[in-house]
Structure formats: C-alpha cells, structure tokens
Amino acid sequence: MIMRASELKPGHVIRVEFGDYDNWQSFVVDGIRQAKDSIVHYRKYDTAKTDISFRSDETVEVIADETA
C-alpha cells in the first residue's frame, strides 16, 4: 500500500531505496518527529537504528503493519 509520509505510524514496515540505486530495504517505523518542513522517522533495521526524513507529502510504500 502506498501512503503519504505524514500518515505513517510506529509499527509500519516500509520499503525504500536506500544508499545505492536499486538497493531496496525494509525498515520498521519506530518513532516519528515533526521537523520544520519534513517528518523524521526513526527506523529499526535489524538491530541498528537510522533516521530517514521525508517531506510530509512524499509517498512511501508500506508493506506490513507490525501492530495489526
């Protein structure tokens, strides 16, 4: 399912192109923080955490919901 970054919630599993071209990775949204013109999502990837920023109107592919 495709949704706007502003609609993401903790527990959503998203799939994004990360680092190199065509390097698709899955992340679990662990937390969300509103920044000036963007939304910063704290994500778990295996055991490491990383921050990824999106514009609030940017679309993201959600592949699962760990809270469901």
Protein Blocks (a to p, Z undefined) as FASTA:
>chain_A
ZZdfklpcehiacdddehiehiacddddfbdcddfkbccddddehjbccdddddfkbccd
dfbdfkZZ
